[in-house]
Every structure is written in C-alpha cells, then in structure tokens.
C-alpha cells in the first residue's frame, strides 16, 4: 500500500507521441498529470522510447515494451503507471512495485470507427491493451463510459476500474487568454481536433453549410491535422465553403491555439466516440458555449443545456439547428460560457492529481 503522506517516486510508461501537436489529448493529459504531481512534491519520471526506429509507431511501441521489464528491473519506484498498451509485458510480473494500467481511449472501442489496415492494426493493439488491463491489479480510466466499455471489451471487473478524469491547467490557460491580443469575434465557430473518422468533422461541415446559408457572415475555423484532413478540405471545396472555412492545420504553439479560443463565439466537436475530451475543458475555460453530441463520455463532461447543447450523433441537421440557436442568441452564449468557466474548476490539474493519488493509494 502506498504511503501518500511522503513524496512518491512515480514512473510513467509512455511510448506515445510526446508532443501535444502529434499526440493530441493523450500527450497533454499525461504531461499535465505529471506536472501536477510534481507540484505536490512527488517525483515523476516519464519513461519513453529513446530511439526513432522503426518508423512505424506501433512497431516502435512494441519494441519499447519488450525492453521495459529488463529496464525497470534495475530501477526503484513506489508506483509504476502504464498508459494504454505500455507496461503490457511488465504488468503481472512486478512483485515489489505497485503497478496500475491507465487507459485513456479504449482502443477496442476506437477501432469500431475505422476500416481496412487501420482497423486491423487497432485490433492488434487492443489485444495488448486487454492483456495490460487484465494483468493490472487496478485500472484507471477517464469516465464512466470508458469504465463500462473496458468491462465490456476486456472483461475487467467494474470493481477494479477507477475513474480519474482528465484535467486542465486553469491558471496557465486563463493567463494565456488574458495575454491574448485578440478580441472575441461574432459568428465564429471553432473546432479543435485530431481529425480521425470518429470525430465526424464532415458532419460539422455539412451543418455549417446550412448555417452559412442563413448567416452568410458566419465562419468556421478548424484547428488540427490528422488522417481525415485532406478529405475534409476536399469536402469543403465541394460544398463551396472555402471562403468561409479556415483550416489552420496543426499548430505547434499552444498560445496560437488559445488565441483561436479567445477569438471564437461557439465551440463545436460532433464526435461519436470520446473517452473524455480535453478540448471541452479548454472551451469551457475559455468561456465558450459548446455544441456537441450525446455520444460516449461527452455528456459526462459537458452538462446539457448548462455548458452547451448536445444533439444526437451523426445528425448534421440537428447540429446546424443548435449552432444557429447559439449564434442568434448572444445572451445564451454568455450564460453557457459563464457556467462552463465555473464548472471547469473541478477539472483543475491539482484536483485531478488528488483524485489520482486517492485512486492508487491502496494498490
């Protein structure tokens, strides 16, 4: 059992992308939790691959995990945390060091929205994640939705799965908003996402076509990159929206992303699969009302008709109606934005770090 009253030596096993612009929310979440634990006086070592071969990320992750048992044998920690598949060959073999598996996105659920080679690859990774979760004495995840699907896909008993939500550095985020030189623009819809099929950004473009017909001065800004990026640009051209839709691509500077939150009127991400959704915390911290869907963990993060409007997934028509409702009512936008700014305080990284320590104290 961990002694939370003394500084802990914690190891994070993390073979995913280390930069936020590459790894999307996962990189931000792992880094944010680590910093919050350090600020509480604990030591956190992020153990990641030191090699860049093979070029294939899944193969590199596999090579990294094959090396981990030997690497950790000569190191001393009070707690080892393996994220997603990381630690799969270490879990169950550690006798003296408490181990927990932390699952961010549930690969077995994410693969349902892919096809072809990508789906087969995710199936293989999901088998490794399943082994990691089953061998771990405790599994951490980000939402009740994730807890249910981990139980469903991997057969891990609910009693062994504990929820530690994602977080946000509120002081840093709000400070950056204050420093931004941009003013809030009317009629600007913002989407920030790694562009996978499950994010359903094509639905947003179809909805925005209806919005643009009724409000010609409205514009849509899409921040991020990903496998769907080229197809989304092509769809924008086909819908004749190129003059009203701006793709920024991946932005390496966090302040540049924050500037767009500062400038926009409404945040929208019509995803049909989210294990949590850090971008919703960012939108709330920025005072933006949210339009999203009732799918997956989203209703756990975005209170319906309090922080925004949630509509049925994969339905561009209802998405357009929600966007039009908010764009036509600045007072409603302000009310949802104010609620979100207060609600998001429960996800400040220091509070989340406290929940992490409470969840792992009796391993």
PADREN-579280 format. One record per residue (C-alpha): x, y, z. Coordinates in steps of 0.2 Angstrom, whole numbers, plus 5000, padded with zeros to 4 digits. Each point is the difference from the previous one (the first is absolute). Example, Ala and Ser with C-alpha at 12.3 -4.5 7.8 and 13.67 -1.06 7.14 Angstrom:
BEGIN
<<5062; 4978; 5039>>
<<5006; 5017; 4997>>
//
This chain:
BEGIN
<<5000; 5000; 5000>>
<<5006; 5017; 4995>>
<<5004; 5013; 5014>>
<<4993; 5016; 4993>>
<<5007; 5010; 5014>>
<<5018; 4999; 4993>>
<<5006; 5005; 4983>>
<<4998; 4986; 4988>>
<<5011; 4995; 4986>>
<<4989; 4997; 4985>>
<<5004; 4993; 4983>>
<<4989; 5003; 4985>>
<<5002; 4988; 4986>>
<<4996; 5009; 4984>>
<<5005; 4995; 4982>>
<<4987; 5012; 4992>>
<<5004; 5016; 4992>>
<<5008; 5012; 5012>>
<<4994; 5016; 4992>>
<<4982; 5006; 5001>>
<<5000; 5005; 4982>>
<<5004; 4982; 4995>>
<<4992; 4990; 5014>>
<<4984; 5010; 5002>>
<<4991; 5000; 5017>>
<<5010; 4985; 5007>>
<<5017; 5009; 5000>>
<<4992; 5015; 5008>>
<<4991; 4989; 5013>>
<<5016; 4990; 5005>>
<<5011; 5015; 5001>>
<<4987; 5010; 5010>>
<<4997; 4987; 5013>>
<<5019; 4998; 5002>>
<<5003; 5018; 5003>>
<<4986; 5001; 5012>>
<<5007; 4986; 5010>>
<<5017; 5008; 5000>>
<<4993; 5016; 5007>>
<<4993; 4990; 5014>>
<<5017; 4994; 5004>>
<<5001; 4983; 4992>>
<<5013; 4995; 4987>>
<<4994; 4994; 4983>>
<<5011; 4992; 4987>>
<<4992; 4999; 4983>>
<<5009; 4984; 4992>>
<<4998; 5001; 4981>>
<<5009; 4993; 4985>>
<<5017; 5007; 4997>>
<<5001; 4994; 4982>>
<<4992; 5005; 4984>>
<<5000; 4983; 4992>>
<<4990; 4992; 4993>>
<<4990; 5014; 4992>>
<<4984; 4991; 5003>>
<<4993; 5007; 5016>>
<<4991; 4983; 5005>>
<<5016; 4990; 4997>>
<<5011; 5013; 5010>>
<<4987; 4999; 5014>>
<<5002; 4981; 5000>>
<<5019; 5000; 5000>>
<<4999; 5012; 5014>>
<<4989; 4989; 5010>>
<<5010; 4985; 4997>>
<<5015; 5009; 5008>>
<<4990; 5007; 5015>>
<<5002; 4985; 5012>>
<<5019; 4999; 4999>>
<<5001; 5019; 5001>>
<<4988; 5002; 5016>>
<<5009; 4985; 5009>>
<<5014; 5012; 5005>>
<<4990; 5015; 5004>>
<<4991; 5004; 5016>>
<<4982; 5008; 5001>>
<<4986; 5000; 5012>>
<<4987; 4999; 4986>>
<<5001; 4996; 4981>>
<<4986; 5006; 4988>>
<<4998; 4993; 4983>>
<<4990; 5009; 4988>>
<<4989; 4990; 4988>>
<<5011; 4986; 4993>>
<<5016; 5006; 5009>>
<<5005; 4988; 5014>>
<<4991; 4985; 4992>>
<<5016; 4989; 5002>>
<<5003; 5007; 5017>>
<<4983; 4999; 5008>>
<<4997; 4985; 5010>>
<<5019; 4997; 5002>>
<<5004; 5013; 5012>>
<<5001; 4993; 5018>>
<<5006; 5015; 5010>>
<<4994; 5016; 4991>>
<<4982; 5004; 4999>>
<<4994; 5001; 4982>>
<<4984; 5007; 4992>>
<<4994; 5001; 4982>>
<<4993; 5017; 4994>>
<<4989; 4999; 4985>>
<<4996; 5016; 4991>>
<<4990; 4996; 4985>>
<<4995; 4981; 5000>>
<<5008; 4994; 4983>>
<<4987; 4986; 4998>>
<<4987; 5014; 4999>>
<<5009; 5012; 4989>>
<<5003; 4986; 4987>>
<<4982; 4999; 4997>>
<<5000; 5016; 4990>>
<<5015; 4995; 4989>>
<<5002; 4989; 4985>>
<<5013; 4990; 4990>>
<<5018; 5000; 5006>>
<<4997; 5012; 5014>>
<<4986; 4990; 5007>>
<<5011; 4984; 5000>>
<<5014; 5009; 5008>>
<<4989; 5007; 5014>>
<<4993; 4982; 5003>>
<<5018; 4994; 5003>>
<<5003; 5015; 5012>>
<<4984; 4997; 5009>>
<<5005; 4982; 5004>>
<<5016; 5007; 5008>>
<<4989; 5013; 5010>>
<<4989; 4986; 5005>>
<<5014; 4990; 5007>>
<<5007; 5015; 5009>>
<<4983; 5004; 5008>>
<<4997; 4982; 5005>>
<<5017; 4998; 5008>>
<<5000; 5016; 5009>>
<<4993; 5000; 5018>>
<<4992; 5017; 4997>>
<<4994; 5008; 4984>>
<<4998; 5019; 4999>>
<<4989; 5008; 4987>>
<<4993; 5017; 4996>>
<<4981; 4998; 5001>>
<<4986; 4988; 5004>>
<<4997; 4997; 4982>>
<<5018; 4994; 4998>>
<<4998; 4989; 5016>>
<<4985; 4992; 4992>>
<<5008; 4996; 4983>>
<<5016; 4994; 5009>>
<<4989; 4987; 5009>>
<<4991; 4996; 4984>>
<<5015; 4998; 4988>>
<<5013; 4994; 5012>>
<<4991; 4991; 5014>>
<<5007; 5010; 5014>>
<<4989; 5000; 5015>>
<<4992; 5017; 5004>>
<<5007; 5000; 5018>>
<<5017; 5000; 4993>>
<<4998; 5016; 4989>>
<<5001; 5017; 5008>>
<<4996; 5017; 4992>>
<<5013; 5014; 4999>>
<<4994; 5013; 4988>>
<<5011; 5010; 4989>>
<<5005; 5018; 5005>>
<<5005; 5017; 4995>>
<<5013; 5013; 5007>>
<<4987; 5013; 5003>>
<<5012; 5013; 5006>>
<<5011; 4998; 4985>>
<<4986; 4999; 4988>>
<<4991; 5016; 5007>>
<<5016; 5009; 5001>>
<<5003; 4997; 4982>>
<<4983; 5006; 4995>>
<<5003; 5016; 5009>>
<<5016; 5002; 4991>>
<<4992; 4997; 4983>>
<<4998; 5016; 4990>>
<<4985; 4994; 4990>>
<<4982; 5005; 5004>>
<<4985; 4989; 4999>>
<<4993; 4999; 4983>>
<<4982; 4998; 4996>>
<<4994; 4985; 4990>>
<<5016; 4990; 5001>>
<<4998; 4981; 5003>>
<<5016; 4991; 5006>>
<<5004; 4982; 4999>>
<<5016; 4993; 5007>>
<<5004; 4981; 4997>>
<<5011; 4987; 4994>>
<<4991; 4996; 4984>>
<<4995; 4982; 5001>>
<<4984; 4992; 4993>>
<<4992; 4999; 5017>>
<<5001; 5019; 5002>>
<<4987; 5002; 4986>>
<<5006; 5017; 4995>>
<<4992; 4997; 4983>>
<<4984; 5001; 5010>>
<<5005; 5017; 5005>>
<<5004; 5006; 4983>>
<<4983; 4994; 4994>>
<<4991; 5009; 5014>>
<<5010; 5015; 4997>>
<<4994; 5000; 4982>>
<<4983; 5003; 5007>>
<<5006; 5013; 5013>>
<<5009; 5010; 4986>>
<<4984; 5000; 4989>>
<<4991; 5009; 5014>>
<<5014; 5010; 5007>>
<<5012; 5004; 4985>>
<<5013; 5009; 5012>>
<<5002; 4985; 5011>>
<<5017; 4991; 4999>>
<<5007; 4983; 5006>>
<<5018; 4998; 5006>>
<<5007; 4982; 5001>>
<<5016; 4998; 5010>>
<<5010; 4984; 4998>>
<<5006; 4987; 4988>>
<<4997; 4981; 4998>>
<<4996; 4986; 4988>>
<<4983; 5009; 4995>>
<<5008; 5017; 4996>>
<<5002; 4998; 4981>>
<<4982; 4993; 4998>>
<<4993; 5014; 5011>>
<<5008; 5013; 4989>>
<<4993; 4992; 4985>>
<<4983; 4999; 5007>>
<<5001; 5019; 5004>>
<<5004; 5003; 4982>>
<<4985; 4990; 4994>>
<<4988; 5009; 5012>>
<<5007; 5016; 4994>>
<<5005; 5006; 5017>>
<<5018; 5004; 4997>>
<<4998; 5019; 5003>>
<<4991; 4996; 5017>>
<<5010; 4986; 5007>>
<<5018; 5002; 5006>>
<<5011; 4984; 5003>>
<<5015; 5005; 5011>>
<<5008; 4983; 5000>>
<<5010; 4995; 5015>>
<<5006; 5014; 5010>>
<<5016; 4997; 5010>>
<<4998; 5015; 5011>>
<<4987; 4998; 5014>>
<<4998; 5019; 5001>>
<<4994; 5000; 4981>>
<<4987; 4987; 5005>>
<<4994; 5010; 5015>>
<<4999; 5016; 4989>>
<<4987; 4991; 4989>>
<<4990; 4995; 5016>>
<<5001; 5019; 5005>>
<<4994; 5005; 4983>>
<<4985; 4988; 4997>>
<<4982; 5001; 5005>>
<<4995; 4981; 5001>>
<<5010; 4984; 5002>>
<<4994; 4985; 4990>>
<<5006; 4982; 4999>>
<<4987; 4987; 4994>>
<<5010; 4985; 5005>>
<<4991; 4983; 5001>>
<<5014; 4992; 5011>>
<<5009; 5009; 5014>>
<<5008; 4993; 5016>>
<<4999; 5017; 5008>>
<<5005; 5015; 4989>>
<<5012; 5012; 5006>>
<<4995; 5013; 4987>>
<<4984; 5002; 5009>>
<<5009; 5005; 5016>>
<<5010; 5013; 4989>>
<<4984; 5007; 4993>>
<<4992; 5002; 5017>>
<<5015; 5008; 5007>>
<<5000; 5012; 4986>>
<<4981; 5005; 5003>>
<<4994; 4992; 4984>>
<<4983; 4991; 4999>>
<<5001; 4983; 4993>>
<<4991; 4990; 4986>>
<<5003; 4982; 5000>>
<<4992; 4983; 5001>>
<<4992; 4988; 5012>>
<<5012; 4987; 4996>>
<<5013; 4990; 5011>>
<<5007; 5010; 5015>>
<<4995; 5018; 4993>>
<<4985; 5002; 5011>>
<<5011; 4996; 5015>>
<<5011; 5015; 4996>>
<<4988; 5012; 4992>>
<<4984; 5003; 5011>>
<<4985; 5001; 4988>>
<<4992; 5017; 4998>>
<<5012; 5007; 5013>>
<<5017; 5000; 4992>>
<<4993; 4998; 4982>>
<<4988; 4990; 4989>>
<<5002; 4981; 4997>>
<<4991; 4992; 4985>>
<<4998; 4983; 4993>>
<<5017; 4994; 4992>>
<<5002; 4999; 4981>>
<<4986; 5012; 4997>>
<<5006; 5016; 4990>>
<<4982; 5007; 5000>>
<<4998; 5001; 5019>>
<<5018; 5006; 5001>>
<<4996; 5014; 4989>>
<<4985; 5004; 5010>>
<<5010; 5001; 5016>>
<<5013; 5011; 4992>>
<<4987; 5012; 4993>>
<<4992; 5001; 5017>>
<<5016; 5006; 5009>>
<<5006; 5011; 4986>>
<<4983; 5009; 5001>>
<<5000; 5002; 5019>>
<<5015; 5009; 5007>>
<<4992; 5000; 5018>>
<<4999; 4981; 4999>>
<<5018; 4998; 4994>>
<<5005; 5011; 5015>>
<<4990; 4990; 5013>>
<<5007; 4983; 4993>>
<<5017; 5007; 5000>>
<<4999; 5007; 5018>>
<<4994; 4983; 5006>>
<<5014; 4991; 4991>>
<<5013; 5011; 5008>>
<<4994; 4996; 5017>>
<<4997; 4982; 4997>>
<<5017; 4997; 4993>>
<<5008; 5004; 5016>>
<<4997; 4982; 5006>>
<<5012; 4994; 4986>>
<<5015; 5011; 5006>>
<<5015; 4989; 4999>>
<<5004; 5001; 5019>>
<<4982; 4993; 5004>>
<<5003; 4986; 4987>>
<<5017; 4996; 5007>>
<<4991; 4998; 5017>>
<<4988; 4988; 4993>>
<<5014; 4990; 4992>>
<<5009; 4998; 5016>>
<<4983; 4995; 5009>>
<<4997; 4987; 4986>>
<<5017; 4992; 5002>>
<<5004; 5001; 5018>>
<<4994; 4983; 5004>>
<<5008; 4990; 4986>>
//
